[in-house]
Amino acid sequence: MDPAVAIVEFDSIAVGIEAGDAMVKRAPLGLIQSGTVQPGKYIVLIAGDVASVEESLAAGRAIGKEAIIDTVFLPDIHPDVVTAMRGDRQFEEGEALGVIETRTVAGVIEAADAAVKGATVTAAQIELADGLGGKGYVLLGGVLSEVEAGVTAGVAAITAQQLIASVVIPQLHDEMRDDVIAGPLFLERVRGEQ
């Protein structure tokens, strides 16, 4: 992924599509991904060089206006966040676990980036929107003091309206760790599909 990333969440699918089109037309981008998520939101994720992403984001904001729920612009996103967004799970046995849960995808990406930049932690997993009612959460792994510092940094980077909850578990039980890293969807876990 390119060095700059922006995410815009809309409460209107129609406006989200229109804004995404304006964003991709405004400046050359390395990546644009968009689509619907529960409960009826539309998300546009763009990546590219910093100037192009800033320019495209401005176009999306101009079109989106009141339909925008949340937005984040990260001019130098941490590579661990990109890895975790892609679904690569990295959680070591015996590590402390930090969890930051947000109401929006933009909020959890912003919190995850701040956490891994603010402490020596791994963004072990990021779950986004689908199957979560549009929410997101990040799992942070590492030694206890660093996980505490990472959760603190992540929570400080977002607003109180974005945050649902944050917790630190000093040493996650092995069986719970196996369930958590296997995937978030309960029915699939019960059926043995993951």
C-alpha positions in Angstrom: 0.0 0.0 0.0 1.1 3.6 -0.6 2.4 5.8 2.2 -0.8 7.9 2.6 -4.2 6.5 3.3 -7.6 8.1 3.8 -10.9 6.6 4.7 -14.3 8.3 4.4 -17.5 6.8 5.7 -20.9 7.9 4.5 -24.4 7.3 5.8 -25.7 7.5 2.2 -24.7 4.9 -0.4 -25.6 7.2 -3.3 -23.6 10.1 -1.9 -20.7 7.7 -1.1 -20.6 6.5 -4.7 -20.7 10.0 -6.1 -18.0 11.1 -3.7 -15.8 8.1 -4.5 -16.1 8.9 -8.2 -15.1 12.5 -7.6 -12.1 11.3 -5.4 -10.7 9.0 -8.1 -11.2 11.7 -10.8 -9.4 14.4 -8.8 -5.9 13.0 -8.5 -4.0 9.9 -9.4 -4.3 7.2 -6.7 -2.5 4.0 -6.1 -5.6 2.4 -4.7 -9.3 3.0 -4.3 -11.5 0.5 -2.6 -15.2 1.2 -1.8 -18.3 -0.6 -0.9 -21.3 -1.0 1.4 -21.1 -2.1 5.0 -23.6 -2.7 7.7 -25.9 -0.9 8.7 -26.3 0.7 5.3 -23.1 2.8 5.2 -20.7 3.3 2.3 -16.9 3.4 2.8 -14.2 4.7 0.5 -10.6 3.9 1.2 -7.9 5.6 -0.9 -4.1 5.3 -0.9 -1.3 7.0 -2.8 1.2 9.8 -2.5 0.4 12.3 0.2 -0.5 15.2 -2.1 -2.8 13.0 -4.3 -4.6 11.5 -1.3 -5.1 15.0 0.3 -6.5 16.3 -3.0 -8.8 13.4 -3.5 -10.0 13.6 0.2 -10.9 17.2 -0.3 -13.0 16.2 -3.3 -14.8 13.5 -1.3 -15.5 16.0 1.6 -16.8 18.6 -0.8 -19.4 16.1 -2.3 -20.1 14.2 1.0 -20.7 17.1 3.3 -23.5 16.1 5.7 -23.5 12.5 4.6 -20.0 12.0 6.1 -20.0 10.0 9.3 -16.3 9.8 9.9 -13.0 10.3 8.1 -9.3 9.7 8.7 -6.2 10.9 6.8 -2.9 9.1 7.6 0.0 10.6 5.6 2.4 8.0 6.8 0.5 4.9 7.9 2.4 2.3 9.8 3.1 -0.9 7.8 1.8 -3.1 10.7 -1.6 -1.4 10.3 -1.7 -2.2 6.6 -0.7 -5.8 7.3 -3.4 -6.2 9.9 -6.0 -4.6 7.6 -5.2 -7.2 5.0 -6.1 -10.0 7.5 -2.6 -11.2 8.4 -3.0 -12.3 12.1 0.1 -12.1 14.3 -0.4 -12.9 18.0 2.2 -14.7 20.1 1.5 -17.0 23.0 1.8 -15.4 26.4 1.5 -11.8 25.2 -0.7 -9.3 26.8 -3.7 -8.3 24.6 -5.1 -4.9 24.1 -8.4 -4.3 22.4 -9.7 -0.9 21.1 -13.3 -1.0 19.7 -14.8 1.9 17.7 -18.0 2.9 16.2 -16.4 3.5 12.8 -13.8 2.0 10.5 -12.0 5.3 10.2 -11.8 5.5 14.0 -10.2 2.0 14.4 -7.6 2.6 11.7 -6.7 5.9 13.3 -6.5 4.3 16.8 -4.4 1.3 15.5 -1.9 3.6 13.7 -1.5 5.7 16.9 -1.1 2.6 19.0 1.7 1.0 17.0 3.5 4.3 16.6 3.2 5.1 20.3 4.4 1.8 21.8 6.3 -1.3 20.9 3.2 -3.4 20.1 2.0 -5.5 17.2 -1.3 -4.7 15.5 -2.2 -8.4 15.7 -5.5 -8.1 14.0 -7.9 -5.5 12.7 -11.6 -6.3 12.0 -13.6 -3.9 9.9 -17.3 -3.3 9.5 -18.6 -6.4 7.9 -20.4 -8.6 10.4 -19.8 -6.0 13.1 -22.6 -3.6 12.4 -20.2 -1.1 10.9 -17.9 -1.1 13.9 -14.2 -2.0 14.0 -11.7 -3.3 16.5 -7.9 -3.7 16.7 -6.1 -6.4 18.8 -2.7 -5.3 20.0 -0.1 -7.7 21.3 3.1 -7.3 23.2 4.5 -7.1 26.7 2.0 -5.7 29.3 3.5 -2.3 29.8 3.8 -1.7 26.0 0.2 -2.9 25.4 -1.0 -0.5 28.1 0.9 2.3 26.4 -0.4 1.4 23.0 -4.0 1.3 24.1 -3.6 4.6 25.8 -2.0 6.2 22.6 -4.7 4.6 20.4 -7.6 5.9 22.6 -6.0 9.3 22.8 -6.0 9.6 19.0 -9.7 9.3 18.6 -12.8 11.1 19.9 -15.0 9.9 22.7 -17.8 9.6 20.2 -15.7 7.1 18.1 -14.6 5.0 21.1 -16.9 2.2 22.3 -14.5 0.4 24.7 -10.8 -0.5 25.3 -9.4 -3.2 27.5 -6.0 -4.7 28.4 -5.8 -8.4 29.3 -2.4 -9.1 31.0 -2.1 -12.6 29.6 -4.7 -14.0 27.3 -5.6 -17.7 28.0 -4.3 -20.0 25.2 -7.7 -21.3 24.3 -9.2 -17.8 24.1 -6.2 -16.7 22.0 -6.8 -19.5 19.5 -10.5 -18.5 19.2 -9.8 -14.8 18.9 -7.2 -15.2 16.2 -9.3 -17.7 14.3 -11.8 -15.1 13.3 -14.6 -13.0 14.8 -17.7 -14.6 13.4 -19.4 -16.7 16.1 -21.6 -18.8 13.8 -18.6 -19.7 11.6 -16.6 -20.7 14.7 -19.5 -22.9 16.0 -19.8 -24.6 12.7 -16.1 -25.1 12.4 -15.8 -23.1 9.2 -12.8 -21.2 10.4 
